[in-house]
């Protein structure tokens, strides 16, 4: 399978792009000219054991035949067979191998911590801002997913979680980039650019580009927002047969966020980074509303440690939290899924009472550009696909649509963290969950976790803390001050923000004070004293480039 965008036209191109296929122009031209070599295609399919893909050919309209022909001609069936064989063999081996005896926790010498290394935070931040000021830092957003679990058909980055400003995830992240460029210029005197590489999929490319164009790239320069597309792979049955979604369409899915590396190679993204003089890249997923894009502390920590690869993590809340763990397996760094760890291992604690395997993966990584170049040129072919058993809508033997009630096939994907094993110097940076991690996965109607409400509350609780830490206070309708939020750390301080706190708002069931501070005003809580110090506010409170806004004015 080839990823990228071909020089196609009309409906064929549009559908190919939606489905993440790169169709060579000759295929489309042959279709349009009515010169499809169907016997040759049948022969290829028969040799690959995929002859069933043309079983409904006589029933298809001409346009549907053209679409299916082009889709199948673009597939490398021999490569797909190899992918399937290796992925299923690896999956079976992983189930047989006991992981626990081979696991080791992250050693302290490669671990940096926002709470345990407070004396180093300013130095790391200064280093990160310096790197940004020298145009050495880029960010890479993994944005191939649709908001299906959120109940919407558009990309997650376009989602509005219901903040007072109604900003989308894309806008919040863009404004954090803008603010960081300003901060780096302020401290180092150089105008600088943080290029933003955005990996989409066939399902999200067109709508994402249109959304950015509509909103004028949220103040960023168009040439510094670079879109590229990950590949797609067909879903397959447990015995390796490609699944038809409709009579004329193969069931396709993005090849996982680890498809990044193949896409980087196919679309010359690393070369673009090198042309711009970028030295390191911050890679993250779109759905974390609290993500500190190009976090200077994380960048500076990794640079000072001489790392070519780094992972930002949060401490697991409990042994059974369903999150992958960054650790060493047979001496090599990787992420082990929670389902692969026995309860006894997950419950192990060190002398300080912390979980030994506590480094929860949040898909937030640092890579040097030379490391990415090596991955793309040397290591990527060695990465194996992971197998995910899925309930895949399909076409039955008689052409009827089938919506299975149990897994009927697999999707193959690679993970972005699969390349940790190739790092010469790997480091881990631990941050506070309440400061930096609140993912958006589910609709509000689901299980109460990782949904628009929890994301919105997490951001407003964080901004409430920023106001308190900068000397502001909130009051109720009677003019009485509201109690503050107890925190284990805020802006590098380990003590609570204020004394005498008697309750907290960190629990998802609590309703936080409505407070939103624009990223254009503050990246991470800095610089808001002039807006709030010594002042009292009613909620909701919004602080943006137009000033301080309260829904209800003091005294009214």
N, C-alpha and C positions, 0 to 999 in steps of 0.2 A: 504493500500500500504506500502511495506517495501522498505527502501532505503538502499544502500550499495552495496557491491560486493560479489557475491556468488562464490563457488568453481565449476564453470562451465567450459566447454571446447568447442572448435570448434566454428562454426558459430553461434550456439545458444547463447553462452556466449557473443561473440562480439556484436551481435545485442542487447542482453539484456542490456549490458553496455552502448551502444550508446543511448538507450532509457530510461536509468535510472531505470531499474527494477532490483530488486534482486529476482532471480528465485531459489527457493530451489532445491538442486541437485536431489531430488526424482522426481520432475516434469520433469526435463530434461531427467533423466534416463528412466522414464516411456515413454516419447515421443520416445526416441531412441530405446527402446525395443518394440515399437509398441503397448504399452498397455494403450493408452489414453482412459480414461473412458468418452467418449463423452456423453452418456446418462446422467451420473451424472452431467456433466458440463451444459448440456441443462436444467436440472432440477434447478440447482442453478441460472442460468440466468433467467429462467422463473419466479422463485420466486422473483427475484430482479427487474423484469420488464425490463430486458435487453436481451430478447431472440433474438432480431434482430441482435445481434453481430455474430450469426452463420448463418445468412440468405444465405451467399454465400459459406458455407462450402463445398457443393458437387462440386463446381467449382474450388476449390483450389488444387494445387499440394500438394504432401505429405509433402514437406519441409515447405510449407506455412501453412498447417494445424498444423504441430508441433509448428511452431512459434506462431500462434494465440492461440493455446491451452495453451502453457506455459504462454503466456502473461495474458490470462484471469484467469488461475488457480492462478496466483500470486496476483490477486486483491481481496480485501476485500469489497464486494459489499455493505454489511450492513454499514460499515464505510463510504464509499463513499456517500451513501444515506443520512447519518447524516450530513456529510460535506455540501452536496448540500442544504438540508433543512435549516440548520442554516445560511449558507452564503446568500442564497436568502432572507430569512426572515430578516436578519440584513441589507441587502442592501435596502429592501423596507422600513424598519424602519428609516434608515438614511435619506432616501429621504423625509420622512414625518416630521422628527424632524427638527426644526429650530436650526441650530448650533450657529448662531450669538449671541443670548442672553446668551448662556452658555460659551462663550469664554472669556478668560482673557489673556492679554499679559504676557510674561515672566517677573517676577518681578526682579528688579535690584539686589537684594541680591543674586540671584542664577546665575547672568550673569557675565561672565568675558569677557573682550574685548581687542583685540590686539591694538586698538586705544585709548580707554578710560581708560585703566589700565596700561599705559606704565611703571609706577613706579614698577609694580609687575612682569613684563615679565621676567626679569633676574632671580628672585627667582623661578618662575615657571619652567623656563628652567633648572636651576640647580637641582631642585627636580626631574624633568623628567630624566635628564641624570644620576642622582644617582640611580634612580629606574632601569634604563636600565643596569647600571654597575653592579647591584646586580642580574642580570638575572631574574628580576621580570616582564618584559614586553614582550608580544608577539603581533604579528600582525595577523589579519585574513582578508583575501582577499575574497570578493564575486565576483567570476569569472565564474558564470554559463551560462552567455549569449554568444550567437554567434554574429558575426558581420553582421547579416542579413541586418539591415538598412544601414550599411556601404557598402553593396554590396559584401561582402565576406562570405564564408561559414565556416571560421575558427573562433576560439575564439578571442574576442576583444583584449585580452592582447597580442596577437601575431601581432597586427596591427602596421605598420610603418606609422606615420603621415607625413613623409617627412622631418624630421630634417636633418641637415647636416651630423650627425653621423649615421642616419638611425636606431637608436635604437628603439626597440619596447617598449610598455607600460610595459610589464613584466620586461625587462632589466632595464629600468629607475627606477622602484620600487625596484628591487633587489639591484641595486647599492646604492640607498638611505639607505637601510638597512645596507649594508656594511659600508657606511660612518658613520652612526650613531653609529655602534658598535665601530668604531675607535675613534670617538669623546668621547664616554663614557669612553673608556679605557684611552684616553689621559688625561681627567680631574680627573679620579678617580683611575687610576692605575690597574684596574682589567680587564683581558680579559673577554669578555662577549658575550652572544649569544642572538639574538632576533629571536625566532622561528617564522617561517612563515607558517601559516595554510592557505591553499588555497581550498576554496569550489568550486567545479566544478559541472557540471550537466552531465546527461547521454550523452548529445550532445558534451560536451567539455572535458570530463575526459581523454580519451585516447590521443587526440591530444595535450592537455596541458602537460601531463606527458612526452610525446615524445619530445615536444619542449624544456622542461627544461633539459631533459637528453642530447639532442643534443647539447645544449649550456652550458653543464657542470654546470648547476644551477647558471650560471652567477657569479661564484666565491663563492657562499654560499656552505656550506656543505650539502650533500644530506640528511643526517639524520635530518637536521633542517628545511627542506622543506616538509611539511606534506600535502598530498592531501587527500581530502575526497569528498564525492558526495552527493548533495542534492537529494531529492526525486522527483518523477514525478507524476502528476495526469492527468487523462483523461479529455479531453474537453467534454462538455455536451451541449445538446440542452436546450432551455429555460424550457422544461418540464422534465429535468432530465435524458434524454436518452444519453448514452455514444456514442460519434461520431466515426465512422470508417473513418480513413484517406485513407486507401486502403481496399480492400476486406479482407485482412489478417492482417491488422494492425490497432490498435486503435490510434486515434489522442491523443498524449501525450504532455505535456508541463511541465517545471519545476514548482515547487510549490511555487514560489516567493522567494525573498531573506529572507523572514521570515521563510522559510523552513529550515533555518540555525539551529534552535533550535532542531527540530526533528532529523536532521542529526547529530548534536553534541551528542545527546543521543544514536542514533543507532550505531554510530561508535566510541564511547568511547573517544571523543576528549577532553572533559573536564577532564577526568581522566588523559589523556596524559599531559595536562597543569599542573595539580596538581603534577604529577610525576616529572615534570621539575622544580617545584617550582615557576611557573608563578603566579603573583598576579593580573595582570590586562591585558586587551587586547584592542588593537585598531582595530576596524572593519571599513572597507571602501570598496567602489566599484571600480572595475578595471578601469573604463573608465575616471577617472579624471587625466589628465596628470600632474596637479600641486600638487597632493596629497602629503602632508608631512607625510610619513609613520612613525608611532610611534612618532609623533610630541612631542618632550620633553616638549614644553610649554603647550600643551593640556593635556598631561599625568600629568605634575606637577601641573597644575591648579586643575584638578580633584582630585588628591591625597591630595593636601593641603586643599581642601574644604571637604574632607571626603566623597566624592560621591561614590556611587556604580554604577551610570549610568550617562553618559554625552553625549551631542550632540554638535558637532561643526556646526556652522551656518554661513551664509553670509547675509548681509543686503539686503533686496529686492530692486531691482532697481526702481520699481514703483508699485502702488497698484495692477495692473492687471498682473504682471509677473506670468507666469504659474508654480509656485513652491509651494510645501507644506510648511506650516508654523508651527513651533514649538510653542506651547502655552499650556494653561491649559483649559480643558473643564470639567465643574462640579468639579473643583479643582484638576483634574488629568492631568498630562502631556501627551500630545500626539501630533501627526502631523495631521493637518487638511488640506486636499487637497484644492487647490485654487478654484476648482469648487464648493466647499461646502460653500464658504464665499461670502456673499452679497457684492456688490460693495461699498455700504455705509460703511460697516464695514472695508473693505480692505483699504478705503481711510482715516480712522481715524488717526489723528496725535496727538502726545503729545505736551507738552509745548515747547520742544526743536525743534519742527518741524519734528521730525522723525516719520515714520509710527509706529503706536502702535503695529501692527502685522507685524513685519519686519524680524523676525528670519527665514530666508529661509533654509529649510532642504537640506543638501547636502550628505546625507547617509554616515556620518562620525562620528563614535561613540566610546565611552569609556565604558567598562564594567569591573567590578572586576570579578575575577574567582568565588568567593563565590556567587555573584549575578547570574552568568551564571549557576552555579550548581543548585541554587534554581529554576531558570527558567526552566531548563531541567527536573528537578525531580518533580516540583510542578505546575508551571504555564503554561507550554506549552499546555497541553490539553485544557486549557481555551481559547486559542487564536482562534478566528474565521477567516475563510477564507474571503477574499474580492472577489467580483465578477467583472470581466472585460468582457464586451461584445465584441466579436471579430468576424471578418470574417474568418471562419475556413474552409479550403479546406476539402472536404469530398467526400464520395461515395454516389451517388443517389440511388433511389429505384431499378433501373435496373442495378446498378453496374457501372454507368458512373461516371467519375471524375467531380466534381462540384467545381468551384471557385466562391464563392458568391460575390456579389457586395454590400452587406449590412450585418451587423452582423446577424449570424445565430445560435450563441451559446455563451457559457461562458467558461472562464478559471478561475479556483479558485486559489488564491494565498494568502499567508501571507506576511506581511511586517516586515522588520528587526526592525522597530521602534515600533511595536505593544507591546513590553515589557516595554516601558517607564512607563506604569501605575503601574508596580510592584516595582518600585524603592523606596527605603527608603529615599535616598538623591539624587535628580536629579539636575544637573547643565547644563548650556549652555555657550558655548565659541564662541564668535563672532570674525570672522577673515575677512580680506579683500579679496574680490572675486578675484581681479587681482593678489593676491599673492598665492591663494590656491585653486581656483576652476575654471576649464575649462573642462567640460565633453565632451566626444566624443560619439555622438549619431547617427548622420546622415552622409550620403555621401555628398561630395562637391556639387553634382548636385542638392541637395535639397534646403531647404529654407534659406541657409546662416547662420544658427545657429548651434552651437555645432557640428561642422564638423572637418575634419582633418586640414583644413586651420585655423580655429579659435583656435584649440588646439595648433597647431604649432606656430602661432603668439603669443599666450598667453605665452608660455614658452620662446620664444625668447625675447619678451618684458620684461619679468621678469629678464632674464639674462642680458639684456641691462642695466636694473636698477642696478643690482649687480655691474657691471663694473663701472658705474658712481659713485655709492656710495663708491666704493673702491678707487676712485681717478683716474680712467682711462677715456679716451675720444675717441670718434669716429670722424674721419675726412672724408670729401668727396674727390673726385678725384683731387680737386684743393688744398687740404691741409687745407681747412677751417673746423673748428670744427662744428659738427652737434649739433642742439639744443637737450637738454635733455628731458626726459619724466617727466611731472609733476605728482606727486603721492601724495595721501593723507597721506600715511605712507610708510616708507621703513626701514626695520630693526629696528622697534621700534621708528622711528622718525615721528613726525606728519607733519613736514614741507616738502616742495618739496626737491628733491635731490639737485637740484641746482637752483639758482635764475635766473631770466631773461628768463624763459621758455615761448615760445609763441605758442606752439601747443602740441598736445598729440597723442599717438599711442594706446590708450586703445580701441578705436572704432574698431570693427571687419573689417571695410572696409579700414582701414589704413594698410599700409604694413610696418611692423617693420624692424628695422635693424637686419640683420641675425647675431645672437650671440647665441652660445650654450656652456654652461659650464657643464662638466661631473659631475654627482652626486658624483663620486669618488674624485673630487676636492673640492666641496662645497655642503653641504646639504641644506643650506638656505641663501647663500650669504656670509657666514663667510669664512675667511682665504684666500681670493683671492688678497689681497693687494700686496703680493710679486710678483704676476703675472702682475698686471695692473697699480699700483699706479704711477702716473706721466707719463704714456705712452699714445701714440696716436695710434689708430688702424684704418685700413680699414676693412670694412665688406666684406665677411663673416669672423667672428672670431670664432674659436673653441679653448677652453681651456680644455685639458684632461690630463691624467696621463703622456702623452708623451710631454707635454709642451703647448706652445701658437702657434696657427697656423692661418695665414691669407692667404686668397686666393690670394690677391695682396699684395706684400711687400711694406712697406713704401719707398717712393722715386723711385719706379719702375713703 
